[in-house]
Amino acid sequence: MKFLKINKLVKDINENKIIAMPTETVYGLFSKISKTNLKKLNKLKRRDLSKQIQVFFLNFAQIEKFTDLTKFQKQILIQELPSNKSFLVPSSDYFKKIVKEDTILVRFPIWEIKELKDTKKVFLKVKIPLFATSANFNNEQEINSGKEIQKVFEINGFNRKIKIKKASTIISLLNNKIEIIRK
């Protein structure tokens, strides 16, 4: 049964649909990276279209393709990742062509933890980084039930309930300075 669910979610991602999956902190809404999907995610969450959405990565090689890191920024990411922190860094020309953003919010989670077991299986099948944002409406509490998220947002996802933890810390590494944006 779970195998069929994973394949359905992979199919939805490949068809540019938004899906719901657990992260190590909260349930997330995930989609393929595109300007259209960026707008769809922000509209679905009822939030300002200018707000940045993080990108979940499966490995560091993917991060390097999507970012334009200085030596300082790369050193910090190597030291800190994987973790439940998100880092704001300069985006690569490759990412800029896709979404017209000069910066990217990098998230490289600890894939080995049990909450991410099924989410990781989806990532291993799609083989690309994905947009990810918390499963809630703008400035409202996150939803911890996969079934409820699917009903509220009218999307597919995993059905289980998770214990909501504090959302990820966001750290800017722009201009080679460390600045905590959200603790």
C-alpha positions as CSV (number, residue, x, y, z in Angstrom):
1,M,0.0,0.0,0.0
2,K,2.7,2.5,1.0
3,F,4.6,1.6,-2.2
4,L,1.5,2.7,-4.2
5,K,1.2,6.0,-2.2
6,I,4.9,6.8,-2.8
7,N,4.5,6.1,-6.6
8,K,1.4,8.3,-6.7
9,L,3.2,11.2,-5.0
10,V,6.1,10.9,-7.4
11,K,3.7,10.9,-10.3
12,D,2.0,14.1,-8.9
13,I,5.4,15.8,-8.5
14,N,6.3,14.9,-12.1
15,E,2.9,16.4,-13.2
16,N,3.8,19.7,-11.4
17,K,1.2,19.1,-8.6
18,I,1.7,20.0,-5.0
19,I,1.9,17.2,-2.4
20,A,2.1,16.9,1.4
21,M,4.9,15.1,3.2
22,P,6.3,15.2,6.7
23,T,9.6,16.9,7.4
24,E,11.6,16.6,10.6
25,T,9.9,19.7,12.1
26,V,6.4,20.1,10.5
27,Y,4.3,18.8,7.6
28,G,5.4,20.4,4.3
29,L,3.9,21.2,1.0
30,F,6.3,20.2,-1.8
31,S,6.5,20.8,-5.5
32,K,8.8,20.8,-8.4
33,I,10.9,24.0,-8.7
34,S,9.4,26.4,-11.2
35,K,8.1,30.0,-11.2
36,T,4.6,28.7,-11.8
37,N,4.8,26.3,-8.8
38,L,6.3,29.1,-6.6
39,K,3.2,31.2,-7.4
40,K,0.9,28.2,-6.8
41,L,2.4,27.4,-3.4
42,N,2.2,31.0,-2.3
43,K,-1.4,31.3,-3.5
44,L,-2.4,28.0,-1.8
45,K,-1.0,29.3,1.5
46,R,-2.6,32.7,1.0
47,R,0.7,34.5,1.4
48,D,2.6,37.3,-0.2
49,L,4.0,36.2,-3.6
50,S,7.3,37.8,-2.8
51,K,8.0,35.5,0.2
52,Q,10.8,33.0,-0.4
53,I,10.2,29.3,-0.2
54,Q,12.9,26.9,0.9
55,V,14.3,24.2,-1.4
56,F,14.9,20.7,0.0
57,F,18.0,19.0,-1.2
58,L,18.9,15.3,-1.2
59,N,22.7,15.8,-1.4
60,F,25.4,18.5,-1.4
61,A,26.0,18.1,-5.2
62,Q,22.4,19.4,-5.8
63,I,23.1,22.3,-3.5
64,E,26.1,23.3,-5.5
65,K,24.2,23.3,-8.8
66,F,21.5,25.7,-7.4
67,T,23.7,28.1,-5.4
68,D,26.6,30.4,-6.0
69,L,28.5,30.0,-2.8
70,T,31.6,31.9,-1.6
71,K,34.2,29.9,0.2
72,F,32.9,31.2,3.6
73,Q,29.3,30.2,2.8
74,K,30.3,26.7,1.5
75,Q,32.4,26.2,4.7
76,I,29.4,27.0,6.9
77,L,27.1,24.7,5.0
78,I,29.6,21.8,5.1
79,Q,29.9,22.3,8.9
80,E,26.1,22.7,9.5
81,L,24.4,20.4,7.1
82,P,22.5,18.1,7.2
83,S,20.3,19.8,9.9
84,N,16.9,21.2,10.5
85,K,18.2,24.7,9.7
86,S,17.6,26.6,6.4
87,F,20.3,28.9,4.9
88,L,19.7,31.9,2.7
89,V,22.5,32.1,0.2
90,P,23.1,33.5,-3.4
91,S,21.4,31.4,-6.1
92,S,23.2,30.1,-9.2
93,D,22.5,31.3,-12.7
94,Y,20.7,28.0,-13.2
95,F,18.2,28.7,-10.4
96,K,17.8,32.3,-11.4
97,K,16.8,31.2,-14.9
98,I,14.1,29.0,-13.4
99,V,12.5,31.3,-10.8
100,K,14.1,34.7,-11.3
101,E,15.4,34.8,-7.7
102,D,18.8,36.1,-6.6
103,T,18.8,34.1,-3.4
104,I,17.8,30.6,-2.4
105,L,16.7,29.2,0.9
106,V,18.7,25.9,1.3
107,R,17.4,23.0,3.4
108,F,19.3,19.7,3.6
109,P,17.5,17.7,6.2
110,I,18.8,14.8,8.3
111,W,17.4,12.1,6.0
112,E,18.2,9.2,8.3
113,I,15.6,10.2,11.0
114,K,12.4,8.1,11.1
115,E,10.0,11.0,10.3
116,L,11.7,11.4,6.9
117,K,11.7,7.7,5.9
118,D,8.9,7.9,3.4
119,T,9.7,11.5,2.3
120,K,13.2,10.4,1.5
121,K,11.8,7.6,-0.7
122,V,9.9,10.1,-2.7
123,F,13.0,12.3,-3.1
124,L,15.1,9.2,-4.2
125,K,12.5,8.5,-6.9
126,V,12.1,12.1,-8.2
127,K,15.9,12.7,-8.0
128,I,15.6,16.5,-7.9
129,P,15.4,19.2,-5.3
130,L,11.9,20.4,-4.4
131,F,10.2,23.5,-3.1
132,A,9.0,23.0,0.4
133,T,7.0,25.2,2.7
134,S,5.1,24.5,5.9
135,A,1.5,23.1,5.6
136,N,-0.5,26.0,6.9
137,F,-2.1,29.2,5.7
138,N,-0.1,32.4,6.1
139,N,0.5,33.2,9.8
140,E,-1.7,30.3,11.0
141,Q,-0.8,27.2,13.0
142,E,0.8,24.3,11.1
143,I,-1.5,21.2,10.5
144,N,0.0,18.0,11.8
145,S,-2.3,15.5,10.2
146,G,-1.7,14.3,6.6
147,K,-5.3,13.5,6.1
148,E,-6.4,17.0,7.2
149,I,-3.8,18.6,5.0
150,Q,-5.0,16.7,2.0
151,K,-8.6,17.7,2.7
152,V,-7.9,21.4,3.5
153,F,-5.5,22.0,0.5
154,E,-7.1,19.4,-1.8
155,I,-3.8,17.7,-2.6
156,N,-2.3,14.2,-2.2
157,G,0.1,13.2,0.6
158,F,1.0,10.8,3.3
159,N,-1.8,10.1,5.8
160,R,-0.1,9.9,9.1
161,K,-0.1,12.4,11.9
162,I,3.2,13.8,13.2
163,K,4.2,15.7,16.3
164,I,4.7,19.3,15.3
165,K,8.1,20.7,16.4
166,K,9.4,24.2,16.1
167,A,9.8,25.3,12.5
168,S,13.3,25.4,11.1
169,T,15.8,28.1,12.1
170,I,16.5,30.4,9.1
171,I,20.0,31.8,8.8
172,S,21.2,34.2,6.2
173,L,24.8,33.8,4.9
174,L,24.5,36.7,2.5
175,N,27.4,39.1,2.3
176,N,29.5,36.5,4.2
177,K,27.8,37.4,7.4
178,I,25.8,35.1,9.7
179,E,22.4,36.5,10.6
180,I,19.6,34.6,12.2
181,I,16.3,35.5,10.5
182,R,14.0,33.1,12.4
183,K,14.9,31.3,15.5
